[in-house]
Amino acid sequence: MFEARGLKKSYGALAVVRGVSLSVAAGERHGIIGPNGAGKTTFFNLLSGEAAADAGEVCMDGINLGKSPPDARARAGLGRSFQHNSLFAGLTVAENLAIAIAQRKKLYKIFWRGFLSRTEVFAEALDRAHRLGLGAQAHTRAAHLSHGAMRQLEIGLTLALRPKVLLLDEPTSGMSPEETAAIKNLIRRLPEELALLVIEHDMDVIFDLASHITVLDYGEVLMRGAPAEVRASPAVRARYLGMG
């Protein structure tokens, strides 16, 4: 479903991503871990088109995305949730979701019709709010949500576009145990056919959710395997898990 081939990115003399390749099948839950500075977020930026690769290519569903910008990759089915929330703070949960739904339906092209008044859009927005666990807060402004609820909503906005591949960057960062549990439950309920790549520092979360894990170190792949294999690796234990 999704493949990166030999991606490289340098900033001046600093090589941040050094020939990283990765493939993810439909329905796969793939975790990416590594020490700070390992190149994880830069790698995601190359996948989503936020940064241009110096070399390598990104393919989705067998199609080379080339130098496509982020919006074109989103329309092709690549969704991304960022580490820092990017919501419409002055709008409600339902209104935020309605905007994403209208984008998917291309209602913005009919500029003389206000899509926020379309009943079918708001009906889907309310349904999605309930499925996200935010039904009781559907009419609450995003600025008034807890940090965990904001993260749930941001993931929900991406899911409203019905992506084929979803990139999650630190979905549980800064959360309480209760909020972390809510995000884990949300990830477990993702559509079975959706391919997921997730960067996460919480090892309990990543080992619980991922079927495959890639470990990055200094911009290179240190190891790739099943969670049990990664946990048992002497190299990973010494370099990242602090158990050497």
C-alpha positions as CSV (number, residue, x, y, z in Angstrom):
1,M,0.0,0.0,0.0
2,F,2.8,2.4,0.9
3,E,6.5,2.4,0.2
4,A,9.6,4.6,0.7
5,R,12.7,3.7,-1.3
6,G,16.1,5.1,-0.3
7,L,14.9,8.4,1.1
8,K,17.7,10.9,1.9
9,K,17.7,14.4,3.3
10,S,20.5,16.6,4.4
11,Y,20.5,20.2,5.8
12,G,23.9,21.5,4.8
13,A,26.5,19.1,6.0
14,L,24.1,17.4,8.4
15,A,22.6,14.2,7.0
16,V,19.3,13.7,8.8
17,V,17.8,10.8,6.8
18,R,20.3,8.4,5.2
19,G,18.8,6.1,2.6
20,V,15.7,4.9,4.6
21,S,13.4,2.3,2.9
22,L,10.2,1.0,4.3
23,S,7.0,-0.7,3.1
24,V,3.7,-1.0,4.8
25,A,0.9,-3.3,3.7
26,A,-2.8,-2.4,3.8
27,G,-4.1,-2.9,7.4
28,E,-0.6,-3.0,8.9
29,R,0.2,-1.1,12.1
30,H,3.8,0.0,11.8
31,G,5.7,1.8,14.6
32,I,8.7,4.0,14.2
33,I,11.0,4.5,17.2
34,G,14.4,5.9,17.9
35,P,16.4,8.3,20.1
36,N,15.9,12.0,19.8
37,G,17.6,13.2,16.6
38,A,17.2,9.9,14.9
39,G,15.4,11.6,12.0
40,K,11.9,10.3,12.7
41,T,9.9,13.5,12.1
42,T,12.1,14.5,9.1
43,F,11.3,11.0,7.6
44,F,7.6,11.7,8.1
45,N,8.0,15.1,6.5
46,L,9.5,13.4,3.4
47,L,6.6,10.9,3.3
48,S,4.0,13.6,3.5
49,G,5.7,16.1,1.2
50,E,6.3,18.7,3.9
51,A,10.0,18.4,2.9
52,A,11.6,17.5,-0.4
53,A,13.8,14.5,-0.4
54,D,17.3,14.9,-1.8
55,A,17.1,11.3,-3.2
56,G,14.6,8.4,-3.2
57,E,10.9,8.1,-3.8
58,V,7.6,7.6,-2.1
59,C,4.9,5.3,-3.7
60,M,1.3,4.7,-2.6
61,D,-0.8,2.0,-4.1
62,G,1.9,1.4,-6.7
63,I,1.9,5.1,-7.8
64,N,5.1,7.2,-7.5
65,L,4.1,10.4,-5.7
66,G,7.2,12.1,-7.2
67,K,7.5,15.7,-5.9
68,S,3.8,16.1,-5.1
69,P,3.0,18.7,-2.4
70,P,1.2,17.7,0.8
71,D,-2.3,18.6,-0.5
72,A,-1.9,16.4,-3.6
73,R,-0.7,13.5,-1.4
74,A,-3.7,14.0,0.9
75,R,-6.0,13.8,-2.1
76,A,-4.3,10.6,-3.1
77,G,-5.1,9.1,0.3
78,L,-2.2,10.0,2.6
79,G,-3.4,11.4,5.9
80,R,-1.2,12.9,8.6
81,S,-1.7,14.0,12.2
82,F,1.0,16.3,13.5
83,Q,2.7,16.3,16.9
84,H,1.3,19.8,17.6
85,N,-2.4,20.4,17.2
86,S,-3.5,22.4,14.2
87,L,-7.3,22.9,14.8
88,F,-9.7,25.7,14.1
89,A,-9.7,26.8,17.8
90,G,-12.7,29.1,17.5
91,L,-14.9,26.5,15.9
92,T,-16.7,23.6,17.6
93,V,-15.8,20.0,17.4
94,A,-18.6,19.4,14.9
95,E,-17.7,22.4,12.8
96,N,-14.0,21.3,12.6
97,L,-15.1,17.8,11.4
98,A,-17.6,19.4,9.0
99,I,-14.8,21.3,7.3
100,A,-12.8,18.1,6.8
101,I,-15.9,16.3,5.4
102,A,-16.7,19.2,3.1
103,Q,-13.1,19.1,1.8
104,R,-13.5,15.4,1.1
105,K,-16.8,16.0,-0.7
106,K,-15.3,18.9,-2.6
107,L,-18.1,21.2,-1.5
108,Y,-15.7,24.1,-1.3
109,K,-15.8,24.3,-5.1
110,I,-19.4,25.6,-4.8
111,F,-18.3,28.8,-3.3
112,W,-21.7,30.5,-3.1
113,R,-23.2,27.8,-0.9
114,G,-22.3,27.6,2.8
115,F,-21.4,24.0,3.5
116,L,-21.8,24.5,7.2
117,S,-25.5,24.7,6.7
118,R,-25.8,21.4,4.8
119,T,-27.6,18.9,7.0
120,E,-25.9,15.8,5.5
121,V,-22.4,17.3,6.3
122,F,-23.4,18.0,9.9
123,A,-25.1,14.7,10.4
124,E,-21.8,12.9,9.4
125,A,-19.8,15.4,11.6
126,L,-22.0,14.5,14.7
127,D,-21.7,10.8,14.0
128,R,-17.9,11.1,13.7
129,A,-17.7,13.1,16.9
130,H,-19.6,10.3,18.7
131,R,-17.3,7.6,17.2
132,L,-14.2,9.6,18.4
133,G,-15.6,9.6,21.9
134,L,-16.3,13.4,21.6
135,G,-20.1,13.2,21.3
136,A,-20.8,15.1,24.5
137,Q,-18.4,17.8,23.3
138,A,-19.6,18.1,19.8
139,H,-20.7,21.7,20.3
140,T,-17.7,22.7,22.4
141,R,-15.1,25.0,20.8
142,A,-11.8,23.3,20.1
143,A,-10.0,25.9,22.2
144,H,-11.9,24.7,25.3
145,L,-11.0,21.0,24.9
146,S,-8.4,19.1,27.0
147,H,-5.1,18.3,25.4
148,G,-6.2,14.6,24.9
149,A,-9.5,15.6,23.4
150,M,-7.7,18.0,21.0
151,R,-5.5,15.1,19.8
152,Q,-8.6,12.9,19.3
153,L,-10.2,15.6,17.2
154,E,-7.1,16.1,15.1
155,I,-6.9,12.4,14.4
156,G,-10.6,12.6,13.6
157,L,-10.1,15.4,11.1
158,T,-7.6,13.2,9.2
159,L,-9.9,10.2,9.3
160,A,-12.8,12.3,8.0
161,L,-10.8,12.5,4.7
162,R,-10.9,8.7,4.5
163,P,-7.2,8.1,3.9
164,K,-5.7,4.9,2.7
165,V,-2.5,5.5,4.8
166,L,-2.3,7.4,8.1
167,L,0.8,8.9,9.6
168,L,0.6,9.7,13.4
169,D,3.4,11.7,14.9
170,E,3.6,11.3,18.7
171,P,-0.2,10.8,19.2
172,T,0.1,10.4,23.0
173,S,2.7,13.1,23.7
174,G,2.1,15.0,26.9
175,M,-1.0,13.0,27.8
176,S,-2.3,11.7,31.2
177,P,-2.7,7.9,31.5
178,E,-6.4,8.2,31.0
179,E,-5.9,10.3,27.8
180,T,-3.3,7.9,26.5
181,A,-5.8,5.0,27.0
182,A,-8.4,6.9,25.0
183,I,-6.0,7.4,22.1
184,K,-5.0,3.8,22.2
185,N,-8.6,2.7,22.0
186,L,-9.2,5.1,19.1
187,I,-6.2,3.7,17.2
188,R,-7.5,0.1,17.8
189,R,-10.8,1.1,16.3
190,L,-9.2,2.4,13.0
191,P,-10.6,0.8,9.8
192,E,-9.0,-2.6,9.3
193,E,-7.9,-1.8,5.8
194,L,-6.1,1.4,6.8
195,A,-2.3,1.3,6.7
196,L,-0.8,3.1,9.8
197,L,2.6,4.5,10.5
198,V,3.1,5.9,14.0
199,I,6.0,7.6,15.7
200,E,5.8,7.2,19.5
201,H,8.1,7.6,22.4
202,D,5.9,5.6,24.8
203,M,7.2,2.1,24.4
204,D,4.2,0.6,26.2
205,V,2.0,2.2,23.5
206,I,4.1,1.2,20.5
207,F,4.7,-2.4,21.6
208,D,1.0,-2.8,22.4
209,L,-0.3,-1.4,19.1
210,A,2.3,-2.2,16.4
211,S,2.5,-5.4,14.4
212,H,5.9,-4.3,13.0
213,I,8.5,-1.8,14.3
214,T,11.3,0.1,12.5
215,V,14.1,1.5,14.7
216,L,15.9,4.6,13.4
217,D,19.3,5.8,14.6
218,Y,21.2,8.7,13.2
219,G,19.0,8.7,10.1
220,E,19.5,5.0,9.3
221,V,17.5,1.8,10.0
222,L,19.0,0.1,13.0
223,M,16.5,-2.7,12.9
224,R,13.1,-3.8,11.7
225,G,11.0,-6.6,13.0
226,A,8.1,-7.8,15.2
227,P,7.7,-6.1,18.6
228,A,9.2,-9.1,20.4
229,E,12.2,-9.2,18.1
230,V,12.9,-5.5,18.6
231,R,12.5,-5.7,22.3
232,A,15.0,-8.7,22.4
233,S,17.6,-7.1,20.1
234,P,20.9,-6.4,22.0
235,A,21.6,-3.4,19.7
236,V,18.2,-1.8,20.4
237,R,18.4,-2.5,24.1
238,A,21.8,-0.9,24.3
239,R,21.2,2.0,22.0
240,Y,17.6,3.0,22.7
241,L,15.9,1.1,25.5
242,G,18.7,1.7,28.0
243,M,19.0,-1.9,28.9
244,G,22.4,-2.8,27.6
